[in-house]
Amino acid sequence: MIVEELNSWLESPDPATFPVDAVVGEYHRVGKHFVGDELLEALARVRASALAHAPTCPDAHVLRRFLDTALDKRDGRYEYTTYIALSLLPIPGVDDPWRADARGALRRRDQLVLALLADVVGFELDSADGHTELFPEMPPDAGTVIKRCRHALRVAAPALEREGLMIADLEPVPAARELCATIAARLTERERRVLKLSMLPVYVSHDEYLFIRVLQLFETTFASLALALLNAVDALGEGDAATAAESVALAGATLRESAPLFSLLGTMQVESFRTFRAFTDGASAIQSRNYKTVESICRRPDPDRLSSAAYTSTPEVRERVLAGNATLDDAFMSAYAADRLTTDEREALGEAMREFAATLQRWRHTHYRLAVRMLGERTGTGYTEGAGYLASVRSIDVLRSVSRSDVVVSHAV
């Protein structure tokens, strides 16, 4: 029995020997929403008794984050970031000491993207082959599995190229199998463990696995955008317009690379989505810190936006805005007003900024259309208005310092 195994482990607690397979296996068997109270209380004892005295080490750090994620509903802390186990993933952040290392950050992003994509198509293939009985409700048909492999490979292609990895030009399913084998050979044991710990669906619907991984991939994308845009702000402050333009262009390219994720998510069965979302109340993408960070680095949100649920749901980002975080709009306007940009620099940076803004607007419109298909007139989770909310915010200006026809600099007129 799992509880007895946990009690035995507590007699000599070692984060490296925590019974991951047994605990995660039970969560997978019934779904997080239906885990029994006895197991939840045992995990709470592990968190309170063992980890409070555990040495500071990577295994203890990961285990603590897993337990906080696994116990979020019991604790009354359940929300979007715990639903998708975001704290367990090595996603680059704006507060990381190495964030200015653009090349290193891109490599970390690529490695995580490939690991998540290989994991999700691996699950699809194992299920189709009858090698797993996990999440048995409403499995997709063979044609849908092929589509999922094709879309995942499209997302993976740029990262594979940058990593110097080759996938043979095969049909989607054989190519997806090769992707899984290639990435599996590169993963460390700890990375495999983190992937397992970061998948805790609330129910046993097959498609929820795909849903969680795609959300994690989008969060990885937006975290990367935030780094690139912040690097652009820093470069402008140092008078380096060329690096600023390169950083904004990188942000745009990264967002465009993620576009096929919508096609991947669009293969989700509507009935399956509406079944498992009944158990996700309280968790909504409106609580995405990474998306709000990108938005608030582009420009300061309008007062009504800043006081809305969009930002009150992400208080740490709101506090950063209220404290006067630097923005790309302000940095560009300041450089323009002080005549620190040559004509060529202004045009190159302005074009990169306009292209990024257009790409983000397209992302918002695609997100809205997918939400309409999945939700219809239903409200969203986390007490949002679902597609209605997305319709109301999809046209919010990304940047105001540039337009198609000219540069608009309010401080200079």
C-alpha positions in Angstrom: 0.0 0.0 0.0 1.3 3.4 -0.9 0.7 5.0 2.5 2.6 2.2 4.2 5.5 2.7 1.7 5.5 6.4 2.5 5.5 5.8 6.3 8.4 3.4 5.8 10.3 6.0 3.7 9.8 8.6 6.5 11.8 6.4 8.9 14.9 7.1 6.7 13.9 10.0 4.4 16.1 10.5 1.4 14.8 12.6 -1.5 16.6 10.5 -4.0 14.7 7.3 -2.9 11.2 8.8 -2.6 8.8 6.3 -4.2 8.0 8.5 -7.2 6.6 5.7 -9.3 4.1 4.6 -6.7 2.8 8.1 -5.8 2.7 9.4 -9.4 1.1 6.1 -10.4 -1.8 6.6 -8.0 -2.3 10.1 -9.2 -2.4 8.8 -12.8 -4.7 6.0 -11.9 -7.5 8.2 -10.6 -6.6 11.8 -11.5 -5.5 14.5 -9.0 -9.0 15.6 -8.3 -9.9 12.1 -7.0 -6.8 11.2 -5.0 -7.9 9.7 -1.6 -7.5 11.7 1.6 -5.3 9.1 3.3 -2.6 9.5 0.6 -2.9 13.2 0.7 -2.4 13.3 4.4 0.6 11.0 4.1 2.1 13.3 1.5 1.5 16.2 3.8 3.4 14.4 6.5 6.3 13.8 4.1 6.4 17.5 3.3 6.2 18.7 6.9 8.3 16.1 8.6 10.9 14.9 6.2 11.7 17.8 3.9 11.8 20.4 6.7 15.0 18.6 7.8 16.2 17.5 4.4 19.6 18.7 3.2 19.7 21.4 0.6 20.2 19.5 -2.6 18.6 19.3 -6.0 16.6 16.1 -5.2 15.1 17.8 -2.1 14.3 20.9 -4.0 12.5 19.0 -6.8 10.6 16.8 -4.3 9.4 19.9 -2.3 8.0 21.5 -5.5 6.4 18.2 -6.5 4.6 17.9 -3.1 3.4 21.5 -3.3 2.0 20.7 -6.7 0.5 17.4 -5.7 -1.1 18.9 -2.6 -2.4 22.2 -4.2 -6.1 21.2 -4.0 -5.8 19.9 -0.5 -4.0 23.2 0.5 -6.6 25.4 -1.2 -3.8 26.8 -3.5 -4.9 25.2 -6.7 -4.5 27.4 -9.8 -3.0 27.5 -13.3 0.7 27.3 -12.4 0.2 24.3 -10.0 -2.2 22.6 -12.5 0.6 22.5 -15.1 3.3 21.9 -12.5 5.3 24.9 -13.8 7.6 25.2 -10.8 9.1 21.8 -11.6 10.2 22.6 -15.1 13.6 24.3 -15.8 12.0 27.3 -17.6 14.3 30.3 -18.0 13.1 33.4 -16.0 13.7 37.1 -16.0 15.2 36.9 -12.5 17.8 34.2 -13.5 21.3 35.5 -13.0 22.3 34.2 -16.5 19.4 35.8 -18.3 21.6 38.1 -20.3 23.2 35.0 -22.0 20.9 34.9 -24.9 22.6 32.0 -26.6 22.5 29.9 -23.4 18.9 30.8 -22.7 17.9 29.7 -26.2 19.7 26.4 -25.8 18.0 25.7 -22.5 14.6 26.5 -24.1 15.3 24.2 -27.1 16.3 21.3 -24.8 13.1 21.7 -22.7 10.9 22.1 -25.8 12.3 18.9 -27.3 11.9 17.0 -24.1 8.3 18.0 -23.7 7.4 17.3 -27.3 9.1 13.9 -27.2 7.3 13.0 -24.0 3.8 13.9 -25.4 4.2 12.1 -28.7 5.8 9.2 -26.8 2.6 9.0 -24.7 0.5 9.1 -27.9 2.4 6.3 -29.5 2.6 4.1 -26.4 -1.2 4.5 -26.0 -1.8 3.7 -29.7 0.5 0.7 -29.5 -1.2 -0.7 -26.3 2.0 -0.2 -24.2 0.3 1.9 -21.6 -3.1 1.9 -19.9 -2.8 5.4 -18.5 -5.6 7.9 -19.0 -7.9 5.5 -20.9 -10.9 7.7 -21.3 -11.7 8.8 -24.9 -8.4 7.9 -26.7 -8.0 9.4 -30.2 -8.3 7.5 -33.4 -5.3 6.5 -35.5 -5.7 9.5 -37.8 -5.6 11.9 -34.9 -2.4 10.3 -33.6 -0.8 10.9 -37.0 -1.8 14.5 -37.0 -0.4 15.0 -33.5 2.9 13.5 -34.5 3.0 15.8 -37.6 2.3 19.0 -35.7 4.7 18.1 -32.9 7.5 17.5 -35.4 6.8 20.9 -37.0 7.3 22.6 -33.6 10.4 20.5 -32.9 12.1 21.2 -36.3 13.8 24.5 -35.5 15.1 23.3 -32.1 16.4 20.1 -33.7 18.3 22.1 -36.3 19.9 24.4 -33.7 20.8 21.4 -31.6 22.4 19.7 -34.7 20.0 16.7 -34.5 18.6 15.1 -37.6 15.3 13.3 -38.0 15.0 11.2 -41.1 12.5 12.5 -43.7 9.9 9.8 -42.9 6.2 9.7 -42.4 4.9 11.4 -39.2 4.7 8.3 -37.0 8.2 6.8 -37.8 9.7 10.3 -37.5 8.0 10.8 -34.1 9.4 7.5 -32.9 12.9 8.6 -34.0 12.3 11.9 -32.2 11.5 10.1 -29.0 14.5 7.8 -29.2 16.8 10.7 -30.0 15.7 12.8 -27.1 15.5 9.9 -24.7 19.1 9.2 -25.3 20.1 12.7 -24.3 18.0 12.9 -21.0 19.6 12.5 -17.6 17.9 10.4 -15.0 17.0 13.6 -13.1 15.4 15.1 -16.2 13.3 12.0 -16.8 12.2 12.2 -13.2 11.2 15.8 -13.5 9.2 15.0 -16.7 7.3 12.3 -14.7 6.6 14.5 -11.7 5.4 17.4 -13.9 2.4 15.4 -15.3 -0.5 15.3 -12.8 -3.8 15.5 -14.7 -6.9 16.1 -12.7 -8.8 13.3 -14.4 -8.2 10.2 -16.6 -9.1 11.7 -20.0 -6.5 10.8 -22.6 -6.3 14.3 -24.1 -5.5 16.1 -20.8 -2.0 14.8 -21.2 -1.6 16.7 -24.4 -3.4 19.7 -23.0 -0.9 20.0 -20.0 2.2 19.5 -22.2 1.1 22.1 -24.7 0.4 24.7 -21.9 3.9 24.0 -20.5 5.3 24.5 -24.0 3.5 27.8 -24.4 4.8 28.9 -20.9 8.3 28.0 -22.0 7.8 30.1 -25.1 6.6 33.2 -23.3 9.3 32.9 -20.7 11.8 33.0 -23.6 10.1 36.0 -25.1 10.3 37.9 -21.8 14.1 37.2 -21.7 14.6 38.4 -25.3 12.5 41.5 -24.8 14.2 42.4 -21.6 17.6 42.0 -23.2 16.4 44.4 -25.9 15.4 46.9 -23.2 18.8 46.5 -21.6 20.6 46.9 -24.9 18.8 50.1 -25.7 19.8 51.5 -22.3 23.4 50.8 -23.2 23.1 52.4 -26.6 23.3 49.1 -28.5 20.4 49.4 -31.0 21.7 46.5 -33.1 21.5 44.0 -30.2 18.1 45.4 -29.3 16.8 44.8 -32.8 18.3 41.3 -32.8 16.7 40.5 -29.5 13.2 41.7 -30.6 13.6 39.7 -33.9 14.5 36.6 -31.8 11.4 37.1 -29.7 9.3 37.2 -32.9 10.9 34.2 -34.4 10.4 32.2 -31.2 6.7 33.0 -31.1 6.3 32.1 -34.8 8.0 28.7 -34.1 5.4 28.0 -31.5 2.5 28.6 -33.8 2.0 24.9 -34.7 1.2 24.2 -31.1 -2.2 25.6 -31.8 -2.7 23.0 -34.5 -1.5 20.3 -32.1 -3.9 21.6 -29.4 -6.7 21.7 -32.0 -6.6 17.9 -32.4 -8.0 17.7 -28.9 -11.5 16.2 -28.7 -14.0 18.8 -27.6 -16.0 16.3 -25.5 -12.8 15.2 -23.8 -11.8 18.7 -23.0 -15.2 19.6 -21.6 -15.1 16.5 -19.4 -11.8 17.1 -17.7 -12.2 20.9 -17.4 -15.1 20.3 -15.1 -12.4 19.4 -12.5 -10.0 22.4 -13.2 -12.1 25.1 -11.7 -9.8 27.7 -10.2 -7.1 27.2 -12.7 -7.1 29.6 -15.7 -4.5 30.8 -18.2 -5.4 34.3 -17.1 -3.1 33.4 -14.2 -0.1 33.1 -16.6 2.8 35.0 -15.1 4.9 34.6 -18.2 2.3 36.0 -20.6 1.7 39.0 -18.4 5.5 39.6 -18.0 5.8 39.7 -21.8 2.9 42.1 -22.1 4.2 44.4 -19.3 7.7 44.4 -20.8 6.3 45.6 -24.1 4.6 48.6 -22.5 2.9 49.6 -19.3 -0.6 48.2 -19.2 -3.5 50.7 -19.2 -4.9 51.5 -15.8 -8.1 49.5 -16.4 -6.1 46.5 -17.5 -3.8 46.7 -14.6 -6.7 46.8 -12.1 -8.5 43.9 -13.9 -8.4 40.2 -13.0 -5.7 39.8 -15.7 -3.2 41.4 -13.3 -4.8 40.9 -9.9 -4.5 37.2 -10.7 -0.7 37.7 -11.2 0.1 39.9 -8.2 3.9 39.6 -8.5 3.8 40.9 -12.1 1.4 43.7 -11.1 3.8 44.7 -8.3 6.6 44.9 -10.8 4.6 47.1 -13.0 3.6 49.4 -10.2 7.2 49.6 -9.2 8.0 51.0 -12.6 9.6 48.1 -14.5 11.4 49.1 -17.7 9.5 48.6 -20.9 10.5 48.3 -24.6 8.1 51.2 -25.5 9.7 53.5 -23.0 13.3 52.5 -23.9 12.6 53.0 -27.6 10.9 56.4 -27.1 13.7 57.6 -24.8 16.4 56.6 -27.3 14.4 58.3 -30.1 13.7 61.5 -28.2 17.4 61.8 -27.2 18.5 61.3 -30.8 20.5 58.2 -29.9 19.3 56.2 -32.9 20.5 56.6 -36.4 17.9 56.5 -39.2 19.0 52.9 -40.1 18.9 51.8 -36.4 15.5 53.3 -35.9 14.1 51.7 -39.0 15.6 48.3 -38.2 14.4 48.3 -34.6 11.1 49.8 -35.5 10.5 47.0 -38.1 11.4 44.3 -35.6 9.1 45.7 -33.0 6.2 46.1 -35.5 6.7 42.5 -36.7 6.8 41.2 -33.1 3.6 43.1 -32.3 1.8 41.7 -35.4 3.0 38.1 -34.5 1.6 38.5 -31.0 -1.7 39.8 -32.2 -2.0 36.8 -34.6 -1.3 34.5 -31.6 -4.1 36.2 -29.6 -6.6 35.8 -32.5 -5.7 32.1 -32.9 -6.0 31.5 -29.2 -9.5 33.1 -29.3 -10.7 31.0 -32.3 -9.5 27.8 -30.5 -11.2 28.8 -27.3 -14.5 29.5 -29.2 -14.3 26.0 -30.7 -13.5 24.3 -27.3 -15.7 26.4 -25.0 -18.5 27.7 -27.1 -20.5 30.0 -24.9 -19.3 28.4 -21.7 -17.4 30.4 -19.1 -13.7 29.8 -18.6 -12.1 28.2 -15.6 -10.8 30.3 -12.9 -14.0 32.4 -12.9 -13.1 34.1 -16.3 -15.6 34.6 -19.1 -13.7 32.2 -21.3 -13.9 33.1 -25.0 -15.7 36.3 -24.2 -12.7 37.5 -22.2 -10.3 36.6 -25.0 -12.4 38.5 -27.4 -12.3 41.6 -25.3 -8.5 41.6 -24.9 -7.2 40.2 -28.3 -6.9 43.7 -29.8 -5.1 45.4 -26.9 -2.1 47.3 -28.3 1.2 45.3 -27.9 3.4 48.4 -28.5 2.4 52.0 -29.0 5.8 53.5 -29.8 5.7 52.3 -33.4 3.2 52.0 -36.2 3.2 50.9 -39.8 3.5 54.3 -41.2 5.9 56.1 -38.8 7.3 56.3 -35.3 5.0 57.8 -32.7 6.9 59.3 -29.8 4.7 61.2 -27.4 7.6 62.4 -25.4 9.2 64.0 -28.4 6.3 66.2 -29.6 
